[in-house]
Amino acid sequence: MTIALAMAALRGGGRDIALDMLPYAHFLGLRADVDADEVRLVMPFDDRLIGAPGRLHGGATAGLLELAGVVRLLVALGDEEVPPQLKPVTVTVDYLREGAARATYASATLTRLGRRIANLHAVAWQIDRARPIAAANLNILLDRGAVVA
């Protein structure tokens, strides 16, 4: 599936949308739930995601947060005929509590969408959304000169 087709699928909304066009999202087994107000990613637990015994690996958590931002941005850019290439400039992750061996959720808020830069804030949680396990601030360059298929 191309990025353009993925953007169309995400823009259409729905539950349990596969993100197989993004290699790391495919590795993490991410699925997306999209409604009018939010894009929420679900990362089911897998033994490959264990860091310390019984704990979710920090890299998997960081990847989930970054992909939550990217997917949210793809949905926001959905009306563009030729989508820009997205290049993360800064991804700052704050680990708030340890992730357990269970499904993890993440969503991102687009705080600013400019012509060249997008700023987002992403949060990951497991059981209780009010008790996040990690949060991230992302600055993403929108390279509109690059053509993405």
C-alpha positions in Angstrom: 0.0 0.0 0.0 1.4 3.4 -0.9 1.4 6.4 1.4 -1.3 8.1 -0.7 -3.6 5.1 -0.3 -2.8 4.9 3.4 -3.7 8.5 3.8 -7.0 7.9 2.0 -7.8 4.9 4.3 -6.9 6.8 7.4 -8.9 9.9 6.3 -11.9 7.7 5.8 -11.9 6.8 9.4 -12.7 3.5 11.0 -11.3 0.9 13.5 -8.5 -1.5 13.3 -6.8 0.0 10.2 -3.5 -1.8 9.4 -0.4 0.4 9.1 1.7 -2.1 7.1 3.0 0.5 4.7 5.2 1.9 7.4 7.9 -0.8 8.1 8.4 -0.1 11.8 4.6 0.1 12.4 4.4 -3.3 10.7 7.1 -4.7 13.0 5.3 -3.3 16.1 2.0 -4.7 14.8 0.3 -1.3 15.0 -3.3 -0.8 14.2 -5.1 2.6 14.0 -8.6 3.7 15.2 -9.6 6.9 13.5 -12.6 9.0 14.3 -13.5 12.7 13.8 -11.6 13.8 16.9 -8.7 11.5 17.3 -6.2 9.0 15.7 -5.4 6.3 18.3 -2.8 3.7 17.7 -2.9 0.3 19.3 0.3 -1.7 19.9 -0.6 -5.3 21.0 1.9 -6.9 23.3 4.4 -9.3 21.8 7.4 -11.0 23.4 9.7 -9.2 20.9 8.8 -5.9 22.7 10.2 -6.9 26.1 13.2 -4.8 27.4 13.9 -5.7 31.0 12.1 -8.8 32.1 8.4 -8.1 32.2 8.7 -4.6 30.9 8.0 -2.9 27.6 11.2 -1.8 25.8 11.7 1.9 25.7 12.5 1.9 22.0 9.1 0.3 21.2 7.5 3.0 23.3 9.4 5.8 21.6 8.6 4.3 18.2 4.9 4.1 19.0 4.9 7.8 20.1 6.7 8.9 16.9 4.4 6.9 14.7 1.4 8.3 16.5 2.6 11.7 15.5 3.3 10.7 11.9 -0.1 9.1 11.5 -1.8 12.1 13.0 0.1 14.3 10.6 -0.8 12.1 7.6 -4.5 12.4 8.5 -4.1 16.2 8.8 -2.4 16.3 5.4 -5.0 14.0 3.8 -6.4 16.7 1.4 -3.1 17.3 -0.3 -2.8 15.9 -3.8 1.0 15.3 -3.4 1.9 14.6 0.2 5.2 16.0 1.5 8.0 13.7 2.7 8.0 13.8 6.5 11.4 14.1 8.2 11.5 14.1 12.0 13.8 16.9 13.2 13.3 16.5 17.0 11.6 13.7 19.0 11.9 14.2 22.7 10.5 11.4 24.8 9.7 11.6 28.5 9.3 8.2 30.2 6.8 8.6 33.0 6.3 5.1 34.3 7.3 1.6 33.2 5.3 -0.1 30.5 4.0 -3.5 31.5 3.6 -6.6 29.2 0.2 -5.6 27.8 -1.3 -3.6 24.9 -0.3 0.0 24.7 -2.2 2.9 23.2 -1.0 6.3 21.8 -2.5 9.4 20.3 -1.0 12.7 19.2 -2.2 16.2 19.1 -1.2 18.5 16.2 -0.2 21.8 18.0 1.0 23.6 14.8 0.9 22.8 11.1 2.9 25.3 9.1 4.1 25.2 5.5 7.5 23.6 6.4 7.3 22.4 10.1 4.7 20.5 12.1 4.7 20.4 15.9 3.0 17.6 17.7 2.6 16.2 21.2 2.0 12.4 21.7 1.0 10.4 24.7 1.2 6.6 25.4 -0.8 4.7 28.0 -1.9 1.2 28.9 -4.8 0.7 31.2 -5.7 4.3 32.2 -5.3 7.2 29.8 -5.0 9.5 32.8 -1.8 7.6 33.8 0.4 7.8 30.7 3.6 5.8 30.6 5.4 8.2 28.2 4.9 11.4 26.3 6.8 13.0 23.4 7.1 16.3 21.6 7.8 16.1 17.9 9.0 18.6 15.3 8.6 17.3 11.8 9.9 18.9 8.6 7.5 18.8 5.7 9.7 18.4 2.5 7.3 19.5 -0.2 10.0 19.3 -2.8 10.2 15.5 -2.4 7.7 13.3 -4.2 6.2 10.5 -2.1 4.5 7.6 -3.9 
